[in-house]
């Protein structure tokens, strides 16, 4: 299994470096969980951000969770709320639940700022059509 995970990381990295958002998100998950690579929260957050900035909902949700917990980034509820809001707006159920819980720990001012940041967010570019799946 470890060999398969390392091979998957290699394929994800190649596609991620070419800008494929899903591959970037998947590579972030690998670093977050330690599958096929050494676990590294900062590296996970880096790859989540690349995909999140392209508008990829799963990466936005994962990056939001990083900000909630201070994993690989400085804990920041406003930034977390921004990313979770963006993912929630795309129907990501995990983000919706996390955002709901997070809002209970935030001031109305923090929520308003996170909302504004999300509202003003513009993806860095359109998502690639289709999804990335490594050839077998």
Secondary structure as UniProt FT lines:
FT   HELIX           2..17
FT   TURN            18..19
FT   HELIX           21..33
FT   HELIX           41..52
FT   TURN            53..55
FT   HELIX           57..69
FT   HELIX           77..89
FT   TURN            90..91
FT   HELIX           93..103
FT   TURN            104..105
FT   HELIX           108..120
//
